[in-house]
Amino acid sequence: MVKMKLKCGLLGERLGHSYSKQIHAAIATYEYELYGVPREKAAEMIKSGEFDGLNVTIPYKELAYSLCDELDEFAKEAKSVNTVVHRGGKICGYNTDVFGFMAMTERAGISFCDKNVLILGSGGTSKTARLAAKKLGARSISVCSRSGEINYDNVYSLSDTEIIVNTTPVGMYPKNGECPIELARFEKCEGVVDVIYNPSKTALTASAEELGIPAVTGLYMLAAQAWRAAEIFTGESLCRSLIDRAVKAVWQDMTNIVLIGMPGGGKSTVAARVGELLGRRVEDTDSIIRERFGAPSDIIKEKGEDEFRRIETAVLAELGRERGLIISTGGGIVEREENRLLMSQNGRVYLIERAIDKLDRSDRPLSFDVHALYERRRSRYEAFADVRIDNNSSVDAAAEAIVRNFTDNQ
């Protein structure tokens, strides 16, 4: 890690959900702050020279481009600047987003060479994607926008599309779950890139996963462009492994730990212990339902299971879009397929397994035939889960296994 006393930061308008500070902290030790500045003051800050290095994000990238005295190749071609330094009395602008995009697709194994590429969106990030696709050797590049020649009414006519890139905010927090297109209609698609990084799995990339299409979201791009900016700030060549270090730090900070499994399997108890070990907030879907609507058993008895499942899904949707939680779910959460994306969009899902004869069957209105219930749900539990955790010995053993797995993976 680079050790320097430099003053750096991120300039934008609204930066409440930015991970840039954490990413740069994983790469170097220079001072890095977030500067949320109104539009009328943005130019003054870029020109001020009160910083050693400044990243620039929406909506000031084109403004930064117009103010620079010198530009690197990518900035010139994209007509967009996201990194600024003052050097020799001049404002020098760079575009590290193009590098970040190319690094992300390379790591994901998604090749653009001689491919027909469709880019959704026509804004600044679209320009970055277009330039990167060109540099990566795309055969053709088409741009879809709401009012363009290619739009969401006729986009499916591009039947030879092989790579799809989403540069729109559709599906981005807090509007998780929205998808800009019907991916299945592009029968030749062989790669999907979504520059959104929150949530870490979007509806678009989840759809790609279901169709067996390689897909990636934008966290690696975010870290890679920051790594390149850090090289510019410091004037040093940095180890590329620092990109992975930054990605892991952010991934662990934003990713929820979600527990699923049979009723009475100990999910709530294990979740509480994991929360203690990691210092994280713990939420329980059944507890929230009980607090807002009454006991789950009463809802099922009085209004039926369908109504209870509807409420359960709504609560999971609320929790699933958040970050850094421990979430314990009800045993029947897997009954609805739509819940899979709700829990995995920002989560790593752990199946808590306990022998049938050890399950706590008190207040379980759906557990009158626990063996039949388990057989009905088993394949769903396994399909929803990323990791299976044995909970037949002790709560501590199960909780520690989750923590080990979570901290060792990304």
SULRAVEN-V304207 format. One record per helix or strand of 2 or more residues. SS is the DSSP state (alpha for helix, beta for strand). FROM is the first residue (numbers start at 0). TO is the last residue. Records with the same first field share a line. If there is no record, write none. Layout:
SS->FROM-TO ; FROM-TO
//
This chain:
beta->6-11 ; 30-35 ; 52-55 ; 69-70 ; 82-86 ; 89-93 ; 115-119 ; 139-143 ; 162-165 ; 190-193 ; 214-216 ; 255-259 ; 281-283 ; 325-327 ; 346-352 ; 386-389
alpha->19-26 ; 38-47 ; 60-66 ; 72-77 ; 96-107 ; 123-134 ; 154-156 ; 182-184 ; 202-210 ; 218-233 ; 240-253 ; 266-277 ; 284-292 ; 295-302 ; 304-319 ; 332-334 ; 338-343 ; 355-357 ; 369-383 ; 394-407
//
